Amino acid sequence: MTGVELVERCRAVDPETTASTVYRTLNVLEEIGLVRHSHGQDGHEEFHVLPATEHGHSAARRAAARGKSRPLRRGRLTKTIARDRRFRVDLSHLMIVGRCAACSAST
């Protein structure tokens, strides 16, 4: 869910809800580990209840246009980056967009 969507839902319950209050609350919830933010294929910030496992997202171009993405779990790529660069990979901001078999077959 995006912050904008959450503000709209809150305003449906209480029309006087301010966006700043919603975003400050989301920041606190992230600080205490209850939610995590990431970025969708359109670059907008999204908020998720903390998932059981850390993951990024991947989406096929046509599916991405419809807002569909699949969880992308840790694998060889993140292990290679961590090893080669001595870098702790944070998948929460990772969105890989490409062409799935269906996208490739239709063009």
N, C-alpha and C positions, 0 to 999 in steps of 0.2 A: 504494500500500500504506500502511496506517496504521501508526503506531508500535506499537500493540497487536498487529497482525498480525505485524509483524517480530519482536517479542519472542517471540510464540508459536512462530514458525518457528525462531528461535535456540534456544529451550528444547527443541524437538524434537531438536536436535543435541546440546545441552549443557544439561541440566536446571538447572544452577546459574547460568545467565545471569540477570543482574539487569536490570530495566527501565532503571535509571539509566545503566548502561553502554551500553545500546543507544541511548538518547536522547542521551547525551553524544557517542557516535560519530556519530550522525546530524548533530548540530550541527557537529562538526568537518568532516564530509564536505560540509556545506552551505557552511561558511566557505571551504573550498578549491575550491568550485565543482563538485563531483561530483554532488550531489543538490540538489533544491529542494523546499521544502515549500509546500503550498497547503492550502486548506480545501475539503472536499467539500460537497455539498448539505446534509448533516446537520450541518455545522459542525465535524466532526472533522478534525484535521490529517492530511494525507496527504503521503507522500514519493515523489518521482519522480526517477529518474535524469535528470540535466539534459537537457531536451529540446533539439533542434536549434534551435528557435525559441521565443521567449517566448510563452506563451499562458495564457489563463484557461479557464474551462469554462462551457458552457451545457447545461441539461438541461430537457427537458419534464417536467412534474409526474409523469406516470405512469412515464416512463422513469427519472426521478430516484428514484422509489420502488424501482425495481429496480437502482439504482446505475449507470445508464448516463448518460454525459455526452459531449458533443462538444467538441473543442478550439475555443477562441475566439481568433482571431488579432487582431493589431493592425488597426485600421480607422479609419473616420471618427470614431467615438465617442472613442477614445483620443486621436486627433490633436486633436479639438476641446477635450477636457479639457486636454491639454498646452498648447495655444495660449491658450485663454481664461484658464486659471488659472496658467499658467507652472508646471506641475506635471508631474513625470516619473511616468508611469503604470507601476505594477508589476502586471502581470496575474496573477501567481502566486497572489494571494489573491482573485481575482475568480471568483465563481460566480453566474451569472444563471439563475434558475429561472422558467419560464413555461409557456405552453401551445402545443404544436406543433399542426399541422393535425389530426393523429390524435386528440390529446387534446380539441381543440375539437369535432371531429365526433362524439365518443362521448358528449357531455353535452348 
